[in-house]
Amino acid sequence: MPARRKASTPRLLPAAPLARLPWLIHAFSTREDGSLGFTDGTSDAAVQRNRAKFLRKVAGRGKAPELVTLKQMHSDLIHRVDGPPKAGLQGDGLITNTPGLLLSIQTADCLPILLVDAKHRAVGALHAGWRGTLARIAEKGVGRMWQHFGSRAQDLVAAIGPGIHGCCYAVGREVRERFESQFAYAGELFREVQESDPVREKYPLLFLTARAPGHSELEPRIHLDLVKANLRQLKDAGLRAGRIHASPLCTACHTELLFSHRAEEGKTGRMLGVVGIRRKG
């Protein structure tokens, strides 16, 4: 796991294409904001305090928006919300055109994807891990924005927040096979990494086998590029390449700034990617 250093970057990470819209609220949190998700390692009271501070910071001088959350389940289920939900929502996507609501996605390696339609003033937030990506949640999010708000894909702007990148995201062979069954371009999303083993190199006789050439070999690790996969989905859905912004930050490489479930072996907090429409007045 990379050594954790004191963060010197701003605690809120904006997406440049979205920062130019004065009516829009959006941000990606960092670990300096504390955990914003209810996990075993943080008390509920601490999470509530962290969320309250985060909302005040995101809102700036305006009135803090109403945070809308999901019980995420690695699905393609997307909800339209027109007001604060009366009951907990389950799924992995939210869309709205109602001012005063702040749609949120919790992450600690998966990708938060924000969609913004400046023409119709509508927004969306999606949670894309490998399962959601396999279920085409990015493409379906664009479709739901068209269905509910008349948002044309060419008018949308998308921001993919920090998440685990292909450099660090090793997956099983079965994951690659499932992508290959769904996407003709799946070969572009995976690469094999041959890793060295110091123990094998120092004590090769320990790994002798009956099969030629006599030594068992390490299977290459398979790495998935989630960012590339979702960029491709957004482009295939009709978004213009210049209107898609992807954060260069890998959560597993930057644990000094970001939470990473994989790099921190499951003992970590949760960040929020948020987007909403400011209240008028």
C-alpha positions as CSV (number, residue, x, y, z in Angstrom):
1,M,0.0,0.0,0.0
2,P,1.4,3.4,-0.9
3,A,2.7,5.4,2.1
4,R,0.2,8.0,3.4
5,R,1.4,11.5,3.3
6,K,-0.1,14.7,4.5
7,A,-2.4,16.1,1.8
8,S,-1.6,19.5,0.4
9,T,-4.3,19.7,-2.2
10,P,-7.7,21.3,-1.8
11,R,-10.2,19.2,0.1
12,L,-12.9,19.7,-2.6
13,L,-12.1,18.4,-6.0
14,P,-14.1,20.2,-8.7
15,A,-14.4,19.1,-12.4
16,A,-13.3,22.0,-14.6
17,P,-16.0,21.8,-17.2
18,L,-18.7,22.0,-14.5
19,A,-17.1,24.8,-12.4
20,R,-18.2,27.4,-15.0
21,L,-21.9,26.9,-14.4
22,P,-23.0,29.3,-11.6
23,W,-26.3,27.5,-11.0
24,L,-24.6,24.2,-10.4
25,I,-23.3,22.7,-7.2
26,H,-20.8,19.8,-7.5
27,A,-17.7,18.4,-6.0
28,F,-15.8,15.3,-5.2
29,S,-14.8,15.0,-1.5
30,T,-11.4,13.8,-0.2
31,R,-10.3,12.0,3.0
32,E,-9.7,15.4,4.6
33,D,-13.4,15.7,4.8
34,G,-13.6,12.5,6.9
35,S,-15.7,9.6,6.0
36,L,-19.0,10.6,4.5
37,G,-20.4,7.1,4.3
38,F,-21.7,4.8,7.1
39,T,-19.0,2.1,7.4
40,D,-17.8,-0.1,10.3
41,G,-14.8,2.2,11.0
42,T,-16.7,5.4,11.6
43,S,-19.5,6.2,14.1
44,D,-22.8,7.3,12.7
45,A,-22.5,10.6,14.7
46,A,-19.1,11.3,13.1
47,V,-20.5,10.7,9.6
48,Q,-23.4,13.1,10.3
49,R,-21.0,15.8,11.5
50,N,-18.7,15.3,8.5
51,R,-21.7,15.5,6.1
52,A,-23.0,18.7,7.7
53,K,-19.6,20.4,7.3
54,F,-19.3,19.1,3.8
55,L,-22.7,20.4,2.8
56,R,-21.9,23.8,4.2
57,K,-18.7,23.9,2.3
58,V,-20.2,22.8,-1.0
59,A,-23.1,25.3,-0.7
60,G,-20.8,28.2,0.0
61,R,-22.8,31.2,1.0
62,G,-26.1,29.8,-0.2
63,K,-28.5,27.6,1.8
64,A,-27.2,24.0,2.2
65,P,-29.0,21.6,-0.2
66,E,-30.8,18.5,0.8
67,L,-28.5,15.5,0.5
68,V,-30.0,12.5,-1.4
69,T,-28.3,9.2,-0.9
70,L,-28.7,5.6,-2.0
71,K,-28.1,2.2,-0.6
72,Q,-25.8,1.2,-3.4
73,M,-25.9,-2.4,-4.7
74,H,-23.7,-2.5,-7.9
75,S,-26.8,-2.4,-10.2
76,D,-28.1,-0.4,-13.1
77,L,-31.1,0.9,-11.1
78,I,-31.5,4.7,-11.5
79,H,-34.1,6.8,-9.6
80,R,-35.6,10.1,-10.6
81,V,-36.1,12.2,-7.5
82,D,-38.2,15.4,-7.3
83,G,-38.0,15.9,-3.6
84,P,-36.4,14.4,-0.4
85,P,-37.2,10.7,-0.5
86,K,-39.6,9.6,2.2
87,A,-38.0,6.1,2.3
88,G,-34.5,4.9,1.7
89,L,-33.6,4.3,-2.0
90,Q,-31.7,1.3,-3.3
91,G,-29.8,1.5,-6.6
92,D,-26.8,3.1,-8.2
93,G,-28.0,6.2,-10.0
94,L,-30.0,9.4,-9.3
95,I,-31.4,12.1,-11.6
96,T,-33.3,15.3,-11.0
97,N,-34.2,18.7,-12.3
98,T,-35.4,20.0,-8.9
99,P,-33.4,22.8,-7.3
100,G,-32.2,22.3,-3.7
101,L,-31.4,18.6,-4.0
102,L,-27.8,17.3,-3.9
103,L,-27.5,13.9,-5.5
104,S,-24.7,11.9,-4.1
105,I,-22.6,8.7,-4.8
106,Q,-20.4,7.1,-2.2
107,T,-17.1,5.7,-3.4
108,A,-13.8,4.3,-2.2
109,D,-12.5,2.9,-5.5
110,C,-15.6,2.7,-7.8
111,L,-16.2,5.6,-10.1
112,P,-18.6,8.5,-9.4
113,I,-20.0,9.8,-12.6
114,L,-21.8,13.2,-12.8
115,L,-24.0,14.2,-15.7
116,V,-25.1,17.8,-16.3
117,D,-27.5,19.2,-18.9
118,A,-27.1,23.0,-18.9
119,K,-29.8,23.5,-21.5
120,H,-32.6,21.9,-19.4
121,R,-30.9,22.3,-16.0
122,A,-31.0,18.7,-15.1
123,V,-28.3,16.5,-13.4
124,G,-27.5,12.9,-12.7
125,A,-25.1,11.0,-10.4
126,L,-24.0,7.4,-11.1
127,H,-22.0,4.7,-9.3
128,A,-19.9,2.6,-11.6
129,G,-17.9,-0.3,-10.2
130,W,-17.2,-3.3,-12.5
131,R,-20.7,-4.7,-12.1
132,G,-22.4,-1.4,-12.8
133,T,-20.1,-0.8,-15.8
134,L,-20.9,-4.3,-17.1
135,A,-24.6,-3.4,-16.8
136,R,-23.9,-0.2,-18.8
137,I,-25.1,2.2,-16.1
138,A,-23.3,5.1,-17.8
139,E,-25.2,4.5,-21.1
140,K,-28.4,4.0,-19.2
141,G,-28.0,7.2,-17.2
142,V,-27.7,9.2,-20.4
143,G,-30.9,7.4,-21.7
144,R,-32.8,8.2,-18.5
145,M,-31.8,11.9,-18.7
146,W,-33.3,11.9,-22.3
147,Q,-36.4,10.0,-21.2
148,H,-37.3,12.3,-18.2
149,F,-35.9,15.7,-19.1
150,G,-35.4,15.7,-22.9
151,S,-31.6,15.9,-22.4
152,R,-29.8,15.3,-25.7
153,A,-26.5,13.4,-25.3
154,Q,-24.6,16.0,-27.3
155,D,-25.7,18.7,-24.8
156,L,-24.6,16.7,-21.7
157,V,-21.3,17.3,-19.8
158,A,-19.9,14.3,-17.8
159,A,-17.4,14.3,-15.0
160,I,-15.8,11.0,-13.8
161,G,-14.4,11.5,-10.4
162,P,-11.4,9.8,-8.7
163,G,-11.5,6.0,-8.6
164,I,-9.2,3.1,-9.0
165,H,-7.4,3.1,-12.3
166,G,-6.1,0.3,-14.5
167,C,-2.6,0.6,-12.9
168,C,-4.0,-0.9,-9.7
169,Y,-7.3,-2.7,-10.5
170,A,-6.5,-6.4,-10.8
171,V,-9.6,-8.6,-11.4
172,G,-10.3,-12.3,-12.0
173,R,-10.4,-14.0,-15.3
174,E,-14.1,-14.4,-15.0
175,V,-14.6,-10.6,-15.0
176,R,-12.8,-10.4,-18.3
177,E,-14.9,-13.2,-19.7
178,R,-18.1,-11.4,-18.7
179,F,-17.0,-8.2,-20.3
180,E,-15.9,-10.1,-23.5
181,S,-19.4,-11.5,-23.7
182,Q,-21.0,-8.0,-23.6
183,F,-18.6,-5.6,-25.4
184,A,-16.9,-6.1,-28.7
185,Y,-14.1,-3.8,-27.6
186,A,-13.5,-5.6,-24.3
187,G,-9.9,-6.4,-25.4
188,E,-9.1,-2.7,-25.1
189,L,-10.1,-2.5,-21.5
190,F,-7.8,-5.2,-20.1
191,R,-4.1,-5.8,-19.9
192,E,-2.0,-8.5,-18.4
193,V,0.7,-7.7,-15.9
194,Q,3.4,-10.3,-15.2
195,E,4.6,-9.7,-11.7
196,S,7.9,-11.0,-10.2
197,D,8.0,-13.1,-7.0
198,P,11.2,-12.5,-4.9
199,V,10.6,-15.8,-3.1
200,R,10.4,-17.8,-6.4
201,E,13.5,-16.0,-7.7
202,K,15.5,-16.8,-4.6
203,Y,14.3,-20.4,-4.0
204,P,13.3,-21.8,-7.4
205,L,13.5,-25.4,-6.3
206,L,10.5,-24.9,-4.0
207,F,8.4,-24.4,-7.1
208,L,9.4,-27.5,-9.1
209,T,6.5,-29.3,-10.8
210,A,6.2,-32.5,-12.8
211,R,5.2,-30.5,-15.9
212,A,7.7,-29.2,-18.4
213,P,9.7,-27.0,-18.2
214,G,9.8,-28.1,-14.5
215,H,8.9,-24.9,-12.7
216,S,5.4,-23.6,-12.2
217,E,5.0,-20.1,-13.4
218,L,3.0,-17.2,-12.0
219,E,-0.2,-16.4,-13.9
220,P,-0.2,-12.8,-15.1
221,R,-2.5,-10.5,-13.3
222,I,-5.4,-9.1,-15.3
223,H,-6.0,-5.4,-14.9
224,L,-9.3,-3.6,-15.8
225,D,-9.4,0.0,-16.9
226,L,-12.8,1.2,-15.5
227,V,-12.2,4.8,-16.6
228,K,-11.6,3.8,-20.2
229,A,-14.7,1.5,-20.1
230,N,-17.0,4.3,-18.9
231,L,-15.5,6.9,-21.2
232,R,-16.3,4.5,-24.1
233,Q,-19.9,4.0,-22.8
234,L,-20.4,7.8,-22.6
235,K,-19.1,8.4,-26.1
236,D,-21.2,5.5,-27.5
237,A,-24.2,7.1,-25.8
238,G,-23.6,10.2,-27.9
239,L,-21.5,12.5,-25.6
240,R,-18.9,14.5,-27.3
241,A,-15.3,13.6,-26.3
242,G,-14.5,17.2,-25.4
243,R,-17.4,17.3,-22.9
244,I,-16.3,14.4,-20.8
245,H,-13.8,15.1,-18.0
246,A,-12.1,12.2,-16.2
247,S,-10.0,12.8,-13.0
248,P,-6.4,11.6,-13.3
249,L,-6.4,10.6,-9.7
250,C,-6.2,6.9,-8.8
251,T,-7.6,6.2,-5.4
252,A,-5.2,3.3,-4.8
253,C,-2.2,5.4,-5.7
254,H,-3.2,8.4,-3.6
255,T,-4.3,7.2,-0.2
256,E,-2.8,10.4,1.2
257,L,-5.7,12.2,-0.3
258,L,-8.4,9.6,-1.2
259,F,-10.0,6.5,0.4
260,S,-9.3,3.2,-1.3
261,H,-11.1,0.1,-0.2
262,R,-8.6,-2.1,-2.1
263,A,-5.3,-0.4,-1.1
264,E,-6.4,-0.2,2.5
265,E,-7.7,-3.7,2.7
266,G,-11.3,-2.8,3.3
267,K,-10.6,-0.6,6.4
268,T,-11.4,2.8,5.1
269,G,-14.0,5.5,4.8
270,R,-16.2,6.7,1.9
271,M,-16.0,9.8,-0.3
272,L,-18.9,11.5,-1.9
273,G,-19.3,12.7,-5.5
274,V,-22.2,15.2,-5.5
275,V,-24.1,17.3,-8.0
276,G,-27.2,19.5,-7.7
277,I,-29.0,22.6,-8.8
278,R,-28.9,25.7,-6.6
279,R,-32.0,27.1,-5.1
280,K,-33.2,30.3,-6.6
281,G,-32.8,33.5,-4.6
